[in-house]
Amino acid sequence: MSTTVLDVPSGTPARVATPRPGDRRLGRLSLNQRSIASWSVAQTVAGCVAAGVPSVGLWREPVAAAGLAVSARMVADAGLRVSSLCRGGFLTAAEPERQRDALSDNRRAIDEAVTLGTDTLVMVVGGLPAGSRDLVGARRRAEDAIAELVPYARARGVRLALEPMHPLYAADRGVFSTLAQSLDVAERFAVDEVGVVVDTFHLWWDPVLPAMIRRAGPRIASFQLADWITPLPPDALLSRGVPGDGHIDFAAITGMVVDAGYRGDVEVEIFNGDLWAAAGSDALETIIRRYVELVAPHLLA
Amino acid sequence: MSTTVLDVPSGTPARVATPRPGDRRLGRLSLNQRSIASWSVAQTVAGCVAAGVPSVGLWREPVAAAGLAVSARMVADAGLRVSSLCRGGFLTAAEPERQRDALSDNRRAIDEAVTLGTDTLVMVVGGLPAGSRDLVGARRRAEDAIAELVPYARARGVRLALEPMHPLYAADRGVFSTLAQSLDVAERFAVDEVGVVVDTFHLWWDPVLPAMIRRAGPRIASFQLADWITPLPPDALLSRGVPGDGHIDFAAITGMVVDAGYRGDVEVEIFNGDLWAAAGSDALETIIRRYVELVAPHLLA
């Protein structure tokens, strides 16, 4: 199952017509803006409106480039929901002054979430500090930093959504590697203070995933979609596939998330060089078709 | 921490002199022959004898190329131990006839282990069949096949050593992804029937690794070493680093394995393009130096 981006899936699903704006199957779809990396906030908003996608997942960098207040107004004027802001985190520094800077930056991210009108800040907690092999220490520092941020976030109505990352990224991106581990941290806090992200790309391989999604229940703060493709593309950071191009059973995982009670938006978040090279509107059309084919039917069950 | 193969580690350890044959620090070192892929069985045997490495991990393909009986005699005549045979497995086929073929091939692998004088057959259970997204089914078939092989292996004094593979390989190589999952399967059988492989590359990221290594205890049938390097090399199958070149804390994991009671050979198994491109004797010298520096001291604790 190689990448067949911008084409019909190589696997079993049949082609579907692209739904029109207003199609109720799109009612919970959110476009994470990093799926179409070339688009500014303005282009993302316009593209979603044109295609009938009612929700967006925003990233801090393009929001900053467009201006925070301007971005917030564009999204609100367009009537779009903001399913999440990506991302806080990077809380594993060993030096106290660097950790203080990271905490300040995370407080700014919480403020930005408020301005943008989302209650969900995705947290990618960070990898090992350069030169360090102390994975236990990095995990402990991340956990301590989450605890320090919770009062600030709670006071502003923002939930910290811990994102377990594929173990592929344990060294350089996220030392929270499983849903179980993220829940162990999240459960120290109230349900509306700290949640978790269920991202199919990061978690599909986990033998205890069904039990952990059940356990997560109301802690599921975000449900994100990307496929696992083989061979793994050379750049591990751009290795996510469009749903249908890889090995993940989206019906099964969507069913677990629905059964756990999740009723929120479903974000398509794909980092993929081929998708990024395509015209944005073509990429979005492919994303919508795959979502309608592979995921939306299982949200209605 | 990039690959600095054939040089001193980029991290903390200080250079050590290469130990001479007979050095007691080499007493438990095993060279997995895939670490020096260009070497035949004869070259591997000669190289280990010259360097004072008392044990080898053999692979079926080079053994077949040299001849099974010839290989067994070479190893025995040289006075080397065979710490394991790699590998059985690939037991996830959905079609009954393909599964029957796989079982037959695994019985041959068990026979080869006996001939070569090892009681440990490493099992890489296989990935998803082509076109399948049924991870649960693939895992169940692998487990059923292990159960079917156990009586044959037990009667010949061979232990099946289940190898949990990094989740990176769940789709295309091994659907047993964690030590916990492998132990769930192994514990259906007697300790001397089914064990597990603790490979640092595959397992280092696991948040529950210390508890699972304790749980494994006498089920640890093999302890294998390779480092996790970043950025991940473009070919995910050749992404293992020489200990010291990456992010893994070998002292910590070796300590866990020792505390769990493991007293067997320690196999260095590295799939790495740079290492494979080097002269075999240079590669082996680097492997030995790193082992003596980073692992051997913690075996004596």
Interface residues (C-beta under 8 A of the other chain):
Chain A: M1 G11 T12 L128 G131 R133 D134 L135 V136 R139 H166 P167 L168 A170 A171 D172 S177 T178 A180 Q181 W204 W205 D206 P207 V208 W228 T230 P231 L232 P234 D235 A236 G246 H247 I248 D249 A252
Chain B: M1 G11 L128 G131 R133 D134 L135 V136 R139 H166 P167 L168 A170 A171 D172 S177 T178 A180 Q181 W204 W205 D206 P207 V208 W228 T230 P231 L232 P234 D235 A236 G246 H247 I248 D249 A252
